[in-house]
Amino acid sequence: MSKLLYLQTSPRGGRSYSSAVADAFVESYREMHPEDGIKKLNVFEMDLPSFDGLAVQAKYTILHGKEHSQEELEAWNEVKAVIEEFKSADKYVMAVPMWNFGIPYRLKQYLDIIVQPGYTFSYIPEEGYKGLVTGKPIFIVYSRGGEYKQGSEYEALDLQKKYIETILRFIGFEKIFSVVVEPTLMGGPDVAIEKRSSAIEEAKSIVKQFQ
């Protein structure tokens, strides 16, 4: 039995295009793999620790090979709990809307917590950086109000997909599947509904190869 972690990153609930498509993927996956466990989290509902002050200090204490103070240890244990929850999964699904050409700030906070040396990546001078979350597939749904197609004049403004897939590859992901829902605003509601339906069908087709 595998464990799938489904990470939503929009506060819009049922109105979220990225979540709607990811929901359809997860339901299709559940039908094909009824024995697998599925855990859904939304970064806007999680009690994420602030990565500042003691947490940052605790990180550098580790990097310098020193022992944590009691206060640093308590702060770092909160960070470790989020990392361990993330790494405990065998497969991943993410629903990511575009905010100001990038990603929601709560998703950035989540990534800043889990991307840590010794936990999700390593560094050895002779080898460089090496991702530690390996051999696991991830499916990502990106939604955008506008269109940022490859080769278009707006492609350079896409700091959403580029960043997510760069950071995922950095920590070891190689099996990255994705679907883009665009435009959800600039084409009007009819176009948005059409694009969502098309993305749902594409997402369902990916379930078969999601291993």
C-alpha positions as CSV (number, residue, x, y, z in Angstrom):
1,M,0.0,0.0,0.0
2,S,1.3,3.4,-1.0
3,K,0.6,6.8,0.7
4,L,-0.3,9.8,-1.4
5,L,0.0,13.3,-0.1
6,Y,-2.4,15.8,-1.7
7,L,-1.3,19.4,-1.1
8,Q,-3.7,22.2,-1.9
9,T,-2.3,25.7,-1.9
10,S,-5.4,27.8,-2.6
11,P,-7.7,29.4,0.0
12,R,-10.6,29.5,-2.5
13,G,-12.0,26.0,-1.7
14,G,-14.5,24.8,-4.3
15,R,-13.9,27.9,-6.5
16,S,-10.3,27.0,-7.1
17,Y,-9.6,25.7,-10.6
18,S,-6.3,24.1,-9.6
19,S,-8.0,22.2,-6.7
20,A,-10.9,21.2,-9.0
21,V,-8.6,19.5,-11.5
22,A,-6.4,18.0,-8.7
23,D,-9.6,16.7,-7.0
24,A,-10.6,14.9,-10.2
25,F,-7.1,13.3,-10.5
26,V,-7.2,12.2,-6.9
27,E,-10.6,10.6,-7.2
28,S,-9.6,8.8,-10.3
29,Y,-6.4,7.6,-8.5
30,R,-8.5,6.4,-5.6
31,E,-10.7,4.3,-7.9
32,M,-7.6,2.7,-9.5
33,H,-5.8,2.3,-6.2
34,P,-8.4,1.7,-3.5
35,E,-5.9,0.2,-1.1
36,D,-3.7,3.3,-1.0
37,G,-3.9,5.9,1.7
38,I,-4.6,9.5,0.7
39,K,-3.9,12.5,3.0
40,K,-5.1,15.9,2.0
41,L,-3.6,19.1,3.4
42,N,-4.2,22.8,2.6
43,V,-1.3,25.1,3.4
44,F,-3.8,27.8,4.3
45,E,-5.3,25.6,7.0
46,M,-2.1,24.2,8.4
47,D,-0.4,25.5,11.5
48,L,2.9,26.0,9.8
49,P,5.8,27.1,12.0
50,S,7.3,30.5,11.2
51,F,10.7,30.1,9.6
52,D,12.4,33.0,11.3
53,G,14.2,33.8,14.5
54,L,14.9,30.6,16.4
55,A,14.2,28.3,13.5
56,V,16.8,30.1,11.3
57,Q,19.2,30.1,14.2
58,A,18.6,26.4,14.7
59,K,19.4,25.7,11.0
60,Y,22.7,27.5,11.2
61,T,23.6,25.7,14.4
62,I,23.2,22.4,12.5
63,L,25.3,23.8,9.6
64,H,28.1,24.8,11.9
65,G,28.1,21.4,13.7
66,K,27.0,22.7,17.0
67,E,24.4,21.6,19.5
68,H,21.0,23.3,19.8
69,S,20.0,25.2,22.8
70,Q,16.7,24.0,24.3
71,E,14.8,26.9,22.6
72,E,16.4,26.1,19.3
73,L,15.6,22.4,19.6
74,E,11.9,23.2,20.3
75,A,11.8,25.4,17.2
76,W,13.6,22.9,15.0
77,N,11.4,20.0,16.1
78,E,8.4,21.9,14.7
79,V,10.3,22.2,11.4
80,K,11.2,18.6,11.4
81,A,7.6,17.5,12.0
82,V,6.6,19.2,8.7
83,I,9.5,17.7,6.8
84,E,8.8,14.2,8.2
85,E,5.2,14.4,7.2
86,F,6.1,15.4,3.7
87,K,8.8,12.8,3.3
88,S,6.6,10.0,4.7
89,A,4.6,10.0,1.4
90,D,5.2,7.7,-1.5
91,K,3.4,9.9,-4.1
92,Y,2.4,13.5,-4.3
93,V,-0.3,15.7,-5.8
94,M,-0.1,19.5,-5.7
95,A,-2.7,22.1,-6.8
96,V,-1.0,25.4,-7.4
97,P,-2.7,28.7,-8.5
98,M,-0.6,31.5,-9.9
99,W,-0.4,34.6,-7.7
100,N,1.3,37.7,-9.1
101,F,3.2,35.5,-11.7
102,G,4.5,33.3,-8.8
103,I,3.0,31.1,-6.1
104,P,0.9,31.7,-3.0
105,Y,2.9,33.0,0.0
106,R,1.8,30.1,2.2
107,L,3.2,27.5,-0.3
108,K,6.5,29.4,-0.3
109,Q,6.5,29.2,3.5
110,Y,5.9,25.5,3.3
111,L,8.7,25.0,0.8
112,D,11.1,27.1,2.9
113,I,10.3,24.8,5.8
114,I,10.8,21.5,4.0
115,V,13.8,22.3,1.8
116,Q,16.6,21.8,4.4
117,P,20.1,20.4,4.1
118,G,20.4,16.9,5.5
119,Y,16.7,16.3,5.2
120,T,15.6,16.9,1.6
121,F,19.0,17.7,0.0
122,S,22.7,17.3,0.7
123,Y,25.8,19.1,-0.3
124,I,29.3,17.6,-0.7
125,P,32.0,19.8,-2.2
126,E,33.2,16.9,-4.4
127,E,29.7,16.1,-5.7
128,G,27.7,19.3,-5.2
129,Y,24.0,19.3,-4.3
130,K,22.1,16.1,-4.3
131,G,18.3,15.7,-3.8
132,L,17.2,13.3,-1.1
133,V,13.5,12.9,-2.0
134,T,14.0,10.4,-4.8
135,G,12.0,7.7,-6.7
136,K,8.7,9.3,-6.0
137,P,6.2,10.7,-8.6
138,I,4.4,14.0,-8.3
139,F,1.5,15.4,-10.2
140,I,1.0,19.2,-10.3
141,V,-2.0,21.2,-11.5
142,Y,-1.2,24.9,-12.3
143,S,-3.9,27.4,-12.8
144,R,-3.5,30.9,-14.2
145,G,-5.9,33.8,-14.8
146,G,-4.0,34.7,-18.0
147,E,-2.0,32.7,-20.6
148,Y,1.7,32.2,-20.4
149,K,2.3,29.7,-23.2
150,Q,5.8,28.6,-24.2
151,G,7.1,30.8,-27.0
152,S,4.6,33.6,-26.3
153,E,5.6,37.1,-25.2
154,Y,4.3,36.4,-21.7
155,E,6.2,33.2,-21.1
156,A,8.9,35.0,-19.2
157,L,6.3,36.1,-16.6
158,D,5.7,32.5,-15.6
159,L,7.5,32.3,-12.3
160,Q,5.1,29.7,-11.0
161,K,5.7,26.5,-12.9
162,K,9.4,27.3,-13.4
163,Y,10.0,27.8,-9.7
164,I,8.0,24.8,-8.5
165,E,9.7,22.4,-10.8
166,T,13.1,23.8,-10.2
167,I,12.8,23.4,-6.4
168,L,11.3,19.9,-6.8
169,R,14.1,18.8,-9.0
170,F,16.6,20.3,-6.5
171,I,15.3,18.0,-3.7
172,G,15.3,14.9,-5.9
173,F,12.1,14.7,-7.9
174,E,12.4,13.3,-11.4
175,K,9.0,11.9,-12.2
176,I,7.1,15.2,-12.6
177,F,3.7,15.2,-14.3
178,S,1.7,18.4,-14.8
179,V,-1.4,20.0,-16.3
180,V,-1.9,23.7,-16.8
181,V,-5.4,25.4,-16.6
182,E,-5.3,28.7,-18.5
183,P,-6.8,31.2,-18.9
184,T,-9.3,31.2,-16.0
185,L,-10.1,34.9,-16.1
186,M,-9.0,36.7,-19.2
187,G,-11.1,34.5,-21.6
188,G,-14.3,34.9,-19.6
189,P,-16.3,32.3,-17.6
190,D,-17.2,30.1,-20.6
191,V,-13.6,29.7,-21.6
192,A,-12.6,29.0,-18.0
193,I,-15.1,26.2,-17.7
194,E,-14.0,24.7,-21.0
195,K,-10.3,24.8,-20.0
196,R,-11.1,23.3,-16.6
197,S,-13.0,20.4,-18.2
198,S,-10.2,19.8,-20.7
199,A,-7.6,19.8,-17.9
200,I,-9.7,17.3,-15.9
201,E,-9.7,14.9,-18.8
202,E,-6.0,15.3,-19.3
203,A,-5.4,14.8,-15.5
204,K,-7.4,11.6,-15.5
205,S,-5.4,10.2,-18.4
206,I,-2.2,10.8,-16.4
207,V,-3.4,8.6,-13.5
208,K,-2.7,5.5,-15.6
209,Q,1.0,6.3,-15.8
210,F,1.4,7.7,-12.3
211,Q,3.7,5.2,-10.7
